[in-house]
């Protein structure tokens, strides 16, 4: 026949062999090239990653310690530097620096407005211009909270201090309760949202007792510590408020005057009966008992000042409350802002802070300490 038959054992033509060989060689070369190039991809990626900055962070824990220094007679002491102070954290000396950066003030006025302190409200309502001039300064901001059994934000934070006087005049006496712990916690929550470079101050004008708060005083102190809020209490005199409070009418005597045993030589009438009524002295006697009892039980305002680094004041008239505001102003504008990084921050729990001025017998007021979770 004209065609050639290729059997099973026949040798294929040379052209076919060469074509198959070329295909095999190209396949092997391609596979080898892929194998050779495959390790290079991570190298390129590695080289690219090496140009990126390392991804790590350094955690620093800086404690801010406001310190007021006065002579024993109460006059502020100026001109000290960080080298004049000694600071101990849980008994361990720390390296301290003085923060000379300007810290504008965020201030919340917390004012008790219960019915038994209505005698004091007119004094407080006249403080707008004094607070503006003495405390706030150019970059300050102020808010006002009033409380009885409720808590009312009379004025949110504003730098327009002209609104302060108008806000204070809006305060009206309410119920007989005074939830001071709840009110101070509300002020702390407002202050914690302000900028971190601001001085956070709460001035509490209230009676030095708590009535009906849902929040315990320990919670208030812890919150003030974490938010770095300093509390300055101005105590409304309890004796004055009890004696000036509008008394409840006495319970009428069920025996009419004409049926009572007459006083010798005097005809008993409603007029003579009212003249022999000596009034109700129970509130004053109760206050004397409370004062004796509170010698052994710390009151909330006292605790606020002690554990946040503030000063306590009291007032019974206009001059007293103005004097207290002026003293707070002097303290704030003469305070030393000490900072340090605790060497023992990883110790969990409460860290006690003790500050001394070297080689001088001066009175120092500062925060008692802070809480640490024990982690960096």
C-alpha positions in Angstrom: 0.0 0.0 0.0 1.1 3.6 -0.3 1.2 4.3 3.5 3.7 3.1 6.1 2.4 1.1 9.1 4.0 1.8 12.4 3.9 -1.2 14.7 4.0 -1.3 18.5 7.8 -1.9 18.4 8.5 0.4 15.6 10.8 3.4 16.2 9.1 6.8 15.7 10.5 9.2 13.2 13.3 11.6 14.4 11.1 14.7 13.9 8.5 13.4 16.3 11.2 12.6 18.9 12.8 16.0 18.6 9.4 17.7 19.0 8.5 15.7 22.1 12.0 16.3 23.5 11.6 20.1 23.1 8.2 20.0 24.9 9.7 18.0 27.8 12.7 20.3 28.1 10.5 23.4 28.0 8.2 21.9 30.7 11.2 21.0 32.9 12.7 24.4 32.5 9.5 26.1 33.3 9.1 24.0 36.4 12.6 24.6 37.4 12.3 28.3 36.9 9.1 28.3 39.0 10.9 26.3 41.7 13.8 28.7 41.6 11.7 31.8 41.7 9.3 30.6 44.4 11.6 31.3 47.4 12.3 34.8 46.1 8.7 36.0 46.8 9.0 35.9 50.6 12.4 37.6 50.3 10.8 40.5 48.4 8.0 40.7 51.0 10.5 40.5 53.8 12.5 43.3 52.3 9.4 45.4 51.9 8.4 44.8 55.6 11.8 45.7 56.8 11.2 49.2 55.6 8.2 49.6 57.9 8.7 51.1 61.4 8.5 48.5 64.2 5.1 48.0 65.7 5.4 48.4 69.5 4.4 50.9 72.2 5.9 52.2 75.4 3.5 52.7 78.3 4.3 55.4 80.8 2.5 56.0 84.0 2.8 59.6 85.2 1.2 60.7 88.5 0.1 64.3 88.9 0.3 65.6 92.4 -1.0 69.1 93.2 0.6 70.4 96.3 -0.2 73.5 98.3 2.4 74.8 100.8 1.6 77.2 103.5 3.1 78.6 106.7 1.6 77.5 109.9 -0.5 80.7 110.0 -2.0 79.8 106.6 0.0 82.2 104.3 1.0 80.5 101.0 4.6 79.8 100.4 5.9 80.6 96.9 9.2 80.2 95.1 9.9 76.6 95.8 11.2 74.2 93.1 11.1 70.4 92.6 14.5 70.2 94.4 12.9 71.5 97.6 10.4 68.6 97.8 10.7 64.9 98.9 8.0 62.5 97.6 7.4 59.0 98.8 5.2 56.4 97.1 4.3 53.6 99.6 7.4 54.6 101.5 9.8 54.6 98.5 11.5 57.8 97.4 10.7 59.0 93.9 12.3 61.3 91.4 10.0 64.2 90.9 9.7 67.1 88.5 7.7 70.3 88.6 5.1 70.7 85.8 5.2 74.4 85.0 2.8 74.2 82.1 -0.3 76.3 82.4 -3.4 74.3 83.3 -6.7 76.1 82.8 -9.4 75.4 85.2 -12.6 73.4 84.7 -14.8 74.1 87.7 -18.1 72.6 88.9 -20.1 74.4 91.6 -22.1 71.7 93.5 -24.7 73.5 95.6 -27.2 72.0 98.1 -30.6 73.4 97.5 -32.8 71.6 100.1 -35.4 73.3 102.1 -33.4 73.4 105.3 -30.6 75.5 103.8 -32.7 78.2 102.1 -31.1 80.7 104.6 -27.7 80.2 102.7 -28.9 80.4 99.1 -28.9 84.2 98.9 -25.2 84.3 99.9 -24.3 81.8 97.2 -26.4 83.6 94.6 -24.2 86.7 94.9 -20.9 84.8 94.2 -21.0 84.9 90.4 -18.7 87.9 89.8 -16.3 86.8 92.6 -15.9 83.2 91.1 -15.4 84.7 87.7 -12.7 87.2 88.8 -10.9 85.0 91.4 -11.1 81.4 90.2 -11.6 81.0 86.5 -9.2 83.3 84.7 -9.1 83.8 81.0 -9.3 80.2 79.8 -11.5 78.8 82.6 -14.9 77.2 82.3 -17.6 76.6 84.9 -20.7 74.4 85.4 -23.4 74.5 88.2 -25.2 71.6 89.8 -27.9 72.0 92.4 -29.3 69.1 94.5 -31.8 68.1 97.1 -33.2 64.6 96.6 -32.7 65.3 92.9 -29.7 66.4 90.9 -30.2 69.3 88.5 -27.6 70.6 86.0 -28.4 74.3 86.2 -25.5 75.3 83.9 -23.5 73.0 81.7 -19.8 73.8 81.1 -19.4 77.2 79.5 -16.6 79.7 79.1 -19.1 82.5 79.0 -18.9 83.4 82.7 -21.6 86.1 82.3 -24.1 83.2 82.4 -22.9 82.2 85.9 -24.7 84.8 87.9 -28.0 84.2 86.1 -27.6 80.5 86.7 -27.1 80.9 90.4 -30.2 83.0 90.7 -32.3 80.2 89.2 -31.6 77.9 92.2 -34.6 77.4 94.4 -35.0 75.4 97.7 -36.6 72.0 97.2 -37.1 69.0 99.5 -35.5 68.4 102.9 -33.0 65.7 101.6 -29.5 66.3 100.4 -27.9 63.5 98.3 -24.4 65.0 98.5 -22.6 61.8 97.4 -24.7 61.4 94.3 -24.3 65.1 93.4 -20.5 65.0 93.8 -20.3 61.9 91.6 -22.3 63.8 88.9 -19.7 66.6 89.1 -16.9 64.1 88.7 -18.5 62.5 85.7 -18.8 65.9 84.1 -15.2 66.8 84.8 -13.8 63.5 83.6 -14.9 64.4 80.0 -12.9 67.6 80.0 -9.5 67.9 78.4 -6.7 66.1 80.3 -4.5 69.2 80.5 -7.1 71.1 82.6 -7.3 71.4 86.3 -10.5 69.6 87.4 -12.0 71.3 90.5 -15.3 70.7 92.3 -16.4 73.2 95.0 -19.1 71.7 97.1 -21.3 74.1 99.1 -23.4 71.8 101.3 -24.0 70.5 104.8 -21.4 68.1 106.1 -23.7 65.1 106.1 -25.2 62.7 103.5 -29.0 62.1 103.3 -30.3 59.3 101.1 -27.5 58.9 98.5 -27.4 55.7 96.5 -23.7 56.0 96.0 -21.2 55.2 98.8 -18.5 57.7 99.7 -15.8 55.1 98.7 -17.1 55.1 95.2 -16.9 58.9 95.0 -13.3 59.0 96.3 -12.2 56.3 93.8 -13.9 58.1 90.9 -12.3 61.4 91.9 -8.9 59.7 92.1 -9.1 58.2 88.6 -10.4 61.4 87.1 -7.9 63.5 89.1 -10.5 65.8 90.5 -9.8 68.0 93.6 -12.7 68.7 95.9 -13.0 71.9 98.0 -15.9 71.7 100.4 -17.5 74.8 101.9 -19.6 73.6 104.8 -23.0 75.2 105.5 -23.2 75.6 109.3 -25.7 73.0 110.4 -26.6 74.8 113.6 -27.4 78.0 111.7 -29.5 76.1 109.2 -31.4 74.3 111.9 -32.1 77.5 113.9 -33.1 79.5 110.8 -35.1 76.8 109.0 -38.8 77.6 108.9 -40.2 75.4 111.7 -43.1 73.1 111.3 -46.0 74.2 113.4 -46.3 72.5 116.8 -48.9 69.9 117.2 -51.9 71.6 118.9 -52.7 70.7 122.4 -55.8 68.5 122.4 -56.9 70.1 125.7 -58.5 73.5 125.2 -57.1 76.4 127.4 -60.3 76.7 129.4 -60.1 73.0 130.4 -56.5 73.1 131.7 -55.5 73.7 135.3 -55.2 77.4 135.6 -52.0 79.2 136.8 -52.6 80.8 140.2 -54.0 84.3 139.7 -54.1 84.1 135.9 -57.1 83.4 133.7 -56.0 80.9 131.0 -56.9 82.2 127.5 -55.5 81.4 124.0 -53.3 84.5 124.3 -51.7 83.5 127.6 -51.3 80.0 126.3 -49.3 81.2 123.3 -47.2 83.3 125.6 -46.1 80.3 127.7 -45.2 78.3 124.6 -41.4 78.2 124.6 -41.1 76.8 121.0 -39.6 73.6 119.7 -36.0 73.1 120.7 -35.8 69.5 119.5 -33.8 70.5 116.3 -31.1 72.2 118.2 -30.8 69.4 120.7 -30.7 66.9 117.9 -27.9 68.9 116.2 -25.8 68.9 119.5 -26.2 65.1 119.6 -25.2 64.8 115.9 -22.1 66.9 116.5 -21.0 64.7 119.4 -21.6 61.6 117.4 -19.8 62.9 114.3 -16.6 63.3 116.3 -16.0 59.6 115.7 -17.7 59.3 112.3 -16.0 61.1 109.4 -18.5 63.2 107.4 -18.5 63.2 103.6 -17.1 66.7 103.0 -14.2 66.0 105.3 -13.4 62.8 103.5 -13.6 64.5 100.1 -11.0 67.2 101.0 -8.7 64.7 102.7 -8.4 62.2 99.9 -8.4 64.5 96.9 -6.0 67.1 98.2 -8.5 69.9 98.8 -9.1 72.2 101.7 -12.2 72.4 103.9 -13.9 75.7 104.8 -17.2 76.6 106.4 -19.5 79.6 106.4 -22.5 81.1 108.1 -22.8 84.5 106.4 -21.8 86.4 103.3 -18.3 87.4 104.5 -17.5 83.8 105.4 -18.3 82.3 102.0 -16.5 85.1 100.1 -13.5 84.6 102.3 -13.6 80.8 101.5 -13.7 81.5 97.7 -10.8 83.9 98.0 -8.7 81.3 100.0 -9.5 78.6 97.4 -8.3 81.0 94.7 -5.1 81.7 96.5 -4.5 78.0 96.9 -5.2 77.1 93.3 -2.9 79.9 91.9 -0.1 79.1 94.3 -0.1 75.3 94.0 2.9 73.3 92.9 2.2 70.6 90.3 4.6 67.8 90.9 4.8 64.8 88.6 6.6 61.5 88.8 6.7 58.0 87.3 6.4 55.5 90.1 9.1 52.9 90.3 6.7 50.5 92.0 3.6 51.1 89.8 3.2 47.3 89.3 2.2 46.9 93.0 -1.6 46.5 93.0 -3.8 48.4 95.4 -3.7 51.8 97.0 -0.4 53.7 96.8 0.0 56.3 99.6 1.7 59.6 98.7 3.7 61.5 101.2 5.3 64.9 100.4 7.7 66.9 102.5 9.6 70.1 102.1 13.3 69.7 102.9 14.5 71.3 106.1 11.4 73.5 106.7 8.4 73.2 109.0 5.6 73.9 106.6 2.0 72.8 106.2 1.5 70.7 103.1 -1.9 69.6 101.6 -2.0 67.1 98.8 -3.8 64.0 97.6 -3.4 61.0 99.9 -2.6 58.6 97.1 -3.9 56.7 94.1 -5.1 53.2 93.0 -3.1 51.0 90.7 -4.3 47.8 89.0 -0.8 46.5 89.1 -0.2 46.2 85.3 1.8 48.3 82.9 
